């Protein structure tokens, strides 16, 4: 009886150990690739860093993006990617240049949707699809369009 309990205990410990290993492997799969992130950061390093105001005035105002959307993108996209948005430009390609899906946490799109809803009271879950966006400009202009569309809707109480 004692041997059966010891065997059962050892099996339980082995299962726990395997679960921990699996969790570590899964965590690595869902985490940003820090080596790729460092490489992208280095490639952006030669560019001048723009303040949020300069980033808006020089890059986004000419594209018709509001200061609110530009500020949102500047703050939040940097959080998701770990990249210095002060050095990111509208023409940067999300996948080819910035390696976006490799440098971000796996759930960055969900975080973007949550943050956008919290900031602008606009739900973009159903309309966001990263594969639609090739460049940073396409993503930021999409956010601007979503915000403007919501602003143009009549209020429910009117």
N, C-alpha and C positions, 0 to 999 in steps of 0.2 A: 504494500500500500504506500509506504514511504517513497519507494522508487517511482511509483506512478505519479505521485505529487511532485517529486523533483523533476521528472521528465516534463510534466505539464507546466511547471514553473519555468523550466528552461525554454520550452516552446513559446511560452508567453513572452519571455524576455527577448527571444529571437525575433518574434513578430514585431515587438515594439522597436527593436533595433532596425529592422527592415523598414518600418514605417517612418522612422526618423531619417534614414537614408533617402527614402523616396521623397520625403518632404524637402530635404536639402536639394535634391536634384530638381524637383518641381520649382522651388524658389529660384534656383539659378536660371531655369528656363523662362521664368516670368519677370526676372529682373533686367534692368538695363545692362547692356554690354559695356562695361566701364572702359575697356580698351578701345572700343570703337568710339565711344563718347570722347575720350581723350584725343583720339586722332582727329575727330571732327572739330573739337575745340581748337586744336593746333592749326587746322586749316583755316579757321576763321580769325586766328590771332593777328594776321597782318592787316585786317580791316580796322578802320577807326571805330571806336565804341561810341555809339550815339546815346545821349540821354533820352528818357522817354519822350520829352518834348521835341527834341531833334528827330527822333525816330518817326514821330507822327508828322511833323512839319515837312521833312525832307522826303519821306518815303510813302506815307499813307494819305496825306491830304490830297496830293495830286491824283490819287486813285479813287477819291470820293469816299474814303473811310472816315468815320467820325472819330473825334478824339477819345470818346468812351470805348469804342470797339478797339482802337489801336492800343489804348492803355490796358484793356483787358487782355489782349493778345500778348503784349509785352510782358506783363506780369505772369500770366498763367502758362503760356507756352514754355517759358523758361523753367517754371517749376516742373512741368511734365517731362521735359527733355534734358534738363541739366545743361543746356547750351546757353551761351551768352546771347540773348536776343538783341542786345545792343549792337551785335556784329552780324546779325542775320538780316538778309535783304529779301525783298519781295520776290525776286527772281530765283531764289534758292529753291532747288528741287527737294521736296521732302524726302524721297527715297534715295535718289542718286547722290545728292550733295550732303544732306544732313543725316542720312541713315536713320530717319525718324523712328521707325518701328524697332530699331535695334537700340537706340539711345534712351527710349522712353520706357516707363513701366508698362506692363501688358495692359493695364486698365486705363491708360491715359485718355482714351476716347470717352469712357464713362465719366471720368473726372471732369473732362471738358464740358460734357453735357450738364453735369450737376452744377458746376461752377457758373456756366452761362445762365442756367435757369435761376440760380441764386442771385446772380448779379443783375440780370435783365428781365427776369420773370418770363423767359421764353424757353419753351421745350424744343430742343433740336434733336432729341433721340432718334426720331423716325426719319429725319432728313440728312443726318450726318453719315457720310460714307467716305472714309479716308481714300479709298481707291479712286474717288472722283477727283481728288485734288493732286495735281502734279507739283505745284509750287506753293510757297508760303502765301503768296498773293492770292491764289485761288482759295485757300483756306480762310484767310482773314476777310476777304471780300464776301465769302459765303456767310461768315458770322455777321458781317455788316448787313447783308441782305436779310438775314433772318431777324435781326434786331429791328430794321426798318419796317419789314413786313408786319411785325407784331405792333410796332408803333402806329401803323396806319389802320389797324383794325379798330372798329368802333368799340367803345367800352361796353361791357355787358350791362352796366347800370344806366346807360344813357338811353 
